């Protein structure tokens, strides 16, 4: 019985349980299978990293407060964060990995860092 590659349909030579004719076909099949999920995860992680870098650069510059308009102009996207945490005063902080922000007044955010 002649076996065919799962990806390209070429004849397979070798082990009886082999599904692909070469590494390129195997990689292409798996990339196609997981492509949409990977693209979504990659784009989300890029947004999270960008948010983290914006907050970290502001903290490195000595900023402790910032307006939401300024964050938005810098490319910050408020809907993306890695975790939330309530502080002892009951304020909810949003973190992008190790840096975060907490709303203090209308449109003003306090910047926070958990970096060691």
N, C-alpha and C positions, 0 to 999 in steps of 0.2 A: 504494500500500500504506500503510495507516494504522499508525503506530508507537505503542506504548504505553510509558508510564513504567515503568521497572524496579521502582520502589518502590510507587507507588499505582495504577498501571494506567490513569491518565488519558491522553488523547490528547496526543501531543507535536507541537508546532509548531516548525519551525526546521530546523537542519542535519540532514542525513541520518544522521550518526553520533551524534546526541544520544541519551542514555540516560535522562535524567531531565527531568521537566516543569519543575522549579524547584530552587533551591538547598536548600530545606528537605527535599525528597525525596532529593537527593543526600547531604546530611549525615545524614539518618536511615538511609539504606541503609548508609553507611560505618560509622556508629556501631553499628548492629546487627551488622554483619560483624565488627568488631573489639572488640565490647563486652566479652566475657568475658575476653579477653587483657588489655584495658586495665584492667578492674576488678582483676584479679590483680596487675598491675604497679603500679597505683596504691596498693593496700592494702599491698603489700610495701614500696614506697618510703616510705609513711607510717610503717611500723614502723621502718625504717632511720633516718628523720629523727627520730623520737621517741627511739630509742636514742641517737643522736648528741647530741640536745639534753640528755638526762639526763646523759650522761657529761660534756659540755661545761659544764653548770651546776655539777656537782660539782667539776670542775677549777677553774672560775672562783671557787668558794667556798673554794679552797685545799686541797681534799681530795686526798690522794695514794693512799690506800687505802680500800677499801670492801668490805663483806661482801655476798655474793651475795643473802642474804635482804633486805637493804636495797635493792639494785638491783631485785629482783623486786617489792618493795612500791611502788617508784616507777614501775612499769610497764615496766621493761626486759625485753626478750625475748632470751634468750641465743642462740637459733638463727639470729639475723639479724645479719649483718655484711657489709661490702663487700670486705674482704680480710684475709688473715692474713700475719704476718711473723715470722720467727725472729730473735731478737736474738743477740748474740755469746755469750751464756751458754746458748743453746739453748732458751730459753723461747719459746713460741708466743703471739704477741700477736694479738688479734682487733680489727679497726678498723671503726668506722662512720664512713666518710669520713675525717676528719682526727683523730679522737680514738679511743682504744682502751683495752683492758684486757688484763692478763696475770695468770693465776693464780699466786700466790706461795706460799700455804699453803692448807690445807683450808677452802674457802669464802671466802677473802680474795683480792681482786684489786687489783693495782697499776694506777692510772690513768695513761694516757699521752696526750700531745698532739703532733701533728706540725704544728700551726699555726705559720706563720711570723710 
